């Protein structure tokens, strides 16, 4: 698993993630057995949805009686979930439980019973009317303060929290993301509907949460587009067949082994997200860098200091023959630049190592950008 960490650098719930590909919950379908059959090609899985109190269990039964949709039905959610967790014990897959609860107490109680070995995913995604009427699913998107309260109740149990949402339902997805971040959520799992990568970029520009992009991402090009605009993982539901998962896993592994940074952002001037500050040159011309810094309350002087302090005594500090005298100001490897490439070779680096150093620099910049709640605008 250390090889996976060196390749992708992903950790969830203190566990190394083998690959940035996950399986999303599908009620009545995605359980431990479903995941284990696909385990070689995924890094995380969210099983469920599982109803965890009387109101949502009754709603699940109502949905199941229509015959249109499957549901997981049982008398005791704790017993059922413990059984699922036990089946996954020897798997490398990071396990998340997609849960449907009608009150904060339902979530905190289940976490108290099951412990911190799993990720707790709040289902704010389901749009089935019985679940919404049970104050679950999309109810939380229309009542974000209720959702915030649930996040806080879970975090009080000192567990890792994911929130599964459907984009475009809440009054403002950016405001919601910030509220969830402030409440203590760790992961935002986003069904992008028809919004595509622009929604991922907007949310990445507004918060530092781990982002999982979901909905019809079943090709390498589609996956890479999500990664280059801010996603940390992608998840599949209906298309989570072994062949599709194996192809995506092989493709992103090969790409990362060649390029060094699996979800490197597009450059800011080409529509990249805030992570692309790692590739920006000095703020000396009229370009997207200036409004981006202003949006996040960072002065030009602070930007210079953040980047130079971050690369002190590293190979990125050097590069007197580059445009601005240091590799810290150099662009993404995919952009042609003879001076950068010569300097990289002179420093004894490969292109892959250069990109990994840029990723480390991006992590430092992100920690500075989001050391406090950001401003209201996100591009």
N, C-alpha and C positions, 0 to 999 in steps of 0.2 A: 504493500500500500504506500510505502514511502516513494516509490516511483510515480505513483499517481499524484501524490502531493507535490513532488518536484515538477510534474508536468502541468497540473492545473491549479495547485495552491488553494484548493477548496476544502473547507472544514465546516461541517454543520453539527451542532450538538456535541462538539468535541470529538467528532469522528471524521476521518479523512473520506472525502467523496471521490470515488474511483473515476467517474466521468461526469461531465456537467449535463447529463441527460437523466430526467426523472419521469416517473409514471404518475399521472394525476388520478385522483379518485374518480370512480364511476360507481354510484350506488348500486349495490347488489351484484357487482362484477369484480371490482378490484379488491382482493383480499390477499392474505399471505401467500396462498397457493398460486394465485395469478402472478404475483411479483416474483416468487422463487423460480417460476418457469422462464422468466426473462432476466434474471439476476445478472448473468454474465455481461450484459450490455447496458446496465443502468447504474447510476450512483446513488439515487434516492428514490423513494416511492411513498406516496400518500394513499394509504388504503382507506376505504370507506366510500361514501359517508356513512358514519355510524351515529345513530340517534342515542342520546345519553340521558334522557329524562322522560317522564310520562307523556308530556305534551308532544315531543318530537317522535317518540316511539309510536304514539297513536297516529300521528301524521304519516309516518312511514307505512303503517298498516293500511291507511286510507289510500295512499298512492298505489300500494301493491294490489289492492282489490280491483283497480281499473284494468289491470292486465297490460297496460301500456309500458310500464317501467318496472324494473326490478328493484328490490330493496333488501337490505339485511334486516332480518326479523329475529328477535330473541326476547327472552324474558328478563335477562340480567346483563346489562351492557358491560359491567366490570368483568364478569366471568368470560364473556365473549372476547373482549379486548385482550385480556390476559392470555387467552388461548392463541390469539393472533400474534401477539408479541413473542410468545414462546416459540412458535413456528419459525420466527425470523431470527432467533438468537444467534445462530451460527453463520448467518449471511453477512456479507460485507455491506449490503445495501443499508443506507441510512433510512430509518423508518419514521414516517410521519403518520399520525392518525387524524384523518379528516372527520371532525366531530360536529354534530348538530345538537345544539343545546338552546333552551329557551331562556335561561337565566345565567348570570355570572356564577352563581353558586353551583350550577350543574357542571360547569367547566372546572372550577376549582376543586370540586369534590372528586371528579374523575381523575384529575392530576394527582390529588393526594392519595388515591387508591393505587394508581399505576406507577408513580415515580417519574424520574427524570431521564429514563433511558430512551425515550422517544420524543419526537417533535409533536407538539399539539397544534393542529391546524384548525382554526375556526372557520366553519363553513358559512361565509357570508356571500355565497355564490348561488345556491340552489334557488330556482325560480318557480318551483312547484307550489301552487297555491296553498295546499295544506301545511307546508313547511313555513311559508311566509305568515300564515295565520297563527302558527304556533310560535311566532316571534323569533324565527330563525331564518337562515338563508338571506335572501335579498332584503328582508326586514332590516337587517343591520346596515345595509347601504343607504336605506332611507332614514335610518335613525343612527347616524354615526356615533353619537355620544353613548348609545347602548353598546356599540361595538368596542369603543375605547374602554368602557367599564369591564367588558369581558377580558380584553387584553390584560388589563391591570390585575384582574382576579387570578389569571393564570400566572402572570409574572410574580405574584406574591408567593407562588409555590416554587419559584426558582427553576422554571422549566423553559425550554426553547419554544417560542411561539411563532407560528406562521399564520397568515390571514389569507384566505382564498377569496378573491373578489372578482366581479364581472365589471369590466371597464364600461364607463358611460352610464352607470345606474345612479351612483352617488351624485349629489349636486356638483361636486368638484373633486375629481380624482386626486389632484395634486394636494389640495387641502386635506383630504382624507389620508393620503400617504404620510403627510407630516404629522397629523394627529396620531396615527398608529406608531410612527417612529417615537414621538414624544412619550407615548404611553408605555413603550418598552418592547414593542414587537421586534422580532429578529428577521423575519422573512415576509415578503409580500409576493403572493402567488397570483398572477394576473391573467385572467381569461381576457384576451385582447379584443375579442369579438371582431369587428371590422376595422379597428383603429390601426393595427399594424405597429411597426417599429416607432412611429412618432409618439405613441403613448408611452412606450418604454423609455424613450429619451426624455420626455417631459418629467416622468417620475424619477428617473435617475438624476436629473438635474435638480430635483427638489429634496432628495433624502439619501442617506447612505445605506438604507436597508438592502439586504440581499434580495435580488429580484429574480423571480422565476417567470419566464414568458410561456404562455399557454395558448393554444387554439390553432390548429391546422399547421403546425410547424413540423413537417415530416420530410423535408428535403434539406440537404446540406446548405444550399444557398439561403433558404429561409431561416435556418438555424443561425448561420453566420451573420445574417442581417440583424437578427435580434441581439446577438452577442456584440456586434459592432456599435450598437446604440444603447448599451447599458445593461443587458441581461447577464446574470451570473450563471443561470441554468435555463434550459428549456424543458418543458414537460409535454408528454403526449398522453392522450386518453384513447379515443377510438382507434387511432392508428398505432397503438403501442403493441404491434405484432413483432415477433422476434426478428423478422427480416428487416423491417424498417429501423428498429432499434440498433441492430448490428451494423447496418450501413452508416447510420449517424455516428455511432461510437467509433467506428474505424476511421471515418472521415475527419472527425474533430481531433482524434489522436494523431493522425498523420499530419494534419495541418499544424498542430501545436508543436510536434517534434521538428517540423521544418521552420516554423516562424517564431516560436518561443512564448507567445502570449495569445492564448486561445480566444479571448474576447477583447482583443485590443480595439479601441474605439477608432472610428473615422476621425480624421483631423478636424479641428474645430471649424476651420474655414470650408470644410466639405460636409458640414452638417453633423459633426460629432457631438457627443455629450461632454459633460464637464470633466470627465477623466482625461479628455484629449488635451487638457492644459499641459500635460507632460510632454507633448510634442510641439508646443507653441514656442515661437521665438520671442525675443524681447518685445515689450509693448511699445513699439516705436512707429507704428503705422496704423492707419484707419482700417481695422479688420474686426472680425467677430470677437477677438480676444478682449478688446476694450469694454464693450457692453457686458460681456460675461463676467469680467472682474467686477465691474460696477454693480451688477445684479447680486453678486455674492458679498458685496461690501469689502472687497480687497483692493487696496491701492496698488499702483504700479510698483512703488517702492517695496511694498510687502511681498508682491509676487516675485520680484527679483530675489529678495532675501529668502523666501520659502524655498525656491528652487536651488539656489546656490548653497544654502545650508544643508539641504537634503543630500547633495551629491559630494559634499566635502570628503576628500580622501578616497573617492571612488573613481573609476575610469571615466564617468560622465563629466567629471570636473575638467578634464583635459580637452584639448582640441583647438590649439591656437590658430590653426589654419582654416577652421570653420568660419561661417559667416559672422558669428558673434563670439568667437574665441573659446567656446566650450560646447561639448556634446549635449549639455543640459538643454541647449536651445535648439537642438536639431530635430528634424521632422521624422515621421514614421518611415520605416524601412521601405515601404512600398512606393514612396515618392523618390524619384531619381535624384541623387546628389553625389557628385564625385568627391567633393571635399569631406562630406560625412563618411563616405565609404572608405576613403583612404585613411582617415583618422581612426575609424573602427579597427582597421587592420593594423595600424601602427600601435594601437593600444593592446594588441594581441587578443582582440575579441572576435567572436563570430557574430553574424547578424542576429542569430537566435539569442545570444547572450546580451547583446545590445537591447533587444526588445524586452528581455526579462528585467534588465536594469531600469528601463523606462516604466515597466509595470510597478516596480518597487517605488519609483519616484511618484507615480500616480497615486499609490496608496498614501504616501505622505501628504501629497497635495489635497487629496480627498479628506483626510483627517483634519486638515486646516480649514478647508472650505466648510465642513459640517461640524465644527467644534461647538456650534450653537445653532439654534433654529435659524433657517435661512429666511430670506426675504420673500415677498409674496409672489414674485414673478418667476417663472421657469420656462426656458425656451425649449 
